Amino acid sequence: GESVGLHLPTLSVQEGDNSIINCAYSNSASDYFIWYKQESGKGPQFIIDIRSNMDKRQGQRVTVLLNKTVKHLSLQIAATQPGDSAVYFCAENKNSGYALNFGKGTSLLVTP
Amino acid sequence: DTEVTQTPKHLVMGMTNKKSLKCEQHMGHRAMYWYKQKAKKPPELMFVYSYEKLSINESVPSRFSPECPNSSLLNLHLHALQPEDSALYLCASSAHPMYEKLFFGSGTQLSVL
């Protein structure tokens, strides 16, 4: 099966709330992880990345948490906005770091 | 310029046609990628070029033929495709081949009739 997956296929949140999107991975050798956002009709857009020597990394309104013990990755979006509605993919490095393997994706819907 | 540009945006072709997808980046990136994405599925890796040399081929059928004429350009030549090859074909680039974030183009939506 896929080595990267997501717990929830869809997530609906109200505007202004915080969103948490989860991702599980099975390859304990993975050491680089990325979150991408994909809007309809567009290619994936980089959000934030984290390497395995870190547990947490923050960006603008986003935070990625990495728990290597349970092989779990999460993306937190603060004060979710309608423009955040999209499909979110987590990805891990594969082929010894030469490429990325994508998880199934979570569809985030922000309601007013 | 921080874009990966793909042409055409849409392509319809018959099973006997030969067509090419084109990808261009001017960020000085030394790795380029082709991914295939079916509707409501994650992107799947097809090919990786590292310093203009093919470094990874994910067992892609020979009816897909990649080409990297120079460090800025990546082509995907298509011949004798099947209807199940209909998908969004995404090109991406990264500054270096390993452990780097990928920048994606908007893709070519391909329909094979």
Chai-1 contact restraints between the chains, C-beta under 6 A:
chainA,res_idxA,chainB,res_idxB,connection_type,confidence,min_distance_angstrom,max_distance_angstrom,comment,restraint_id
A,Y32,B,Y99,contact,1.0,0.0,6.0,A-B,restraint_1
A,I34,B,K101,contact,1.0,0.0,6.0,A-B,restraint_2
A,K42,B,S106,contact,1.0,0.0,6.0,A-B,restraint_3
A,G43,B,L90,contact,1.0,0.0,6.0,A-B,restraint_4
A,G43,B,F104,contact,1.0,0.0,6.0,A-B,restraint_5
A,G43,B,G105,contact,1.0,0.0,6.0,A-B,restraint_6
A,G43,B,S106,contact,1.0,0.0,6.0,A-B,restraint_7
A,G43,B,G107,contact,1.0,0.0,6.0,A-B,restraint_8
A,P44,B,F104,contact,1.0,0.0,6.0,A-B,restraint_9
A,F46,B,K101,contact,1.0,0.0,6.0,A-B,restraint_10
A,D49,B,K101,contact,1.0,0.0,6.0,A-B,restraint_11
A,F89,B,P42,contact,1.0,0.0,6.0,A-B,restraint_12
A,N95,B,I56,contact,1.0,0.0,6.0,A-B,restraint_13
A,G97,B,M98,contact,1.0,0.0,6.0,A-B,restraint_14
A,G97,B,Y99,contact,1.0,0.0,6.0,A-B,restraint_15
A,Y98,B,V48,contact,1.0,0.0,6.0,A-B,restraint_16
A,Y98,B,I56,contact,1.0,0.0,6.0,A-B,restraint_17
A,Y98,B,P97,contact,1.0,0.0,6.0,A-B,restraint_18
A,Y98,B,M98,contact,1.0,0.0,6.0,A-B,restraint_19
A,A99,B,L45,contact,1.0,0.0,6.0,A-B,restraint_20
A,A99,B,V48,contact,1.0,0.0,6.0,A-B,restraint_21
A,F102,B,P42,contact,1.0,0.0,6.0,A-B,restraint_22
A,F102,B,P43,contact,1.0,0.0,6.0,A-B,restraint_23
A,K104,B,P42,contact,1.0,0.0,6.0,A-B,restraint_24
A,G105,B,P42,contact,1.0,0.0,6.0,A-B,restraint_25
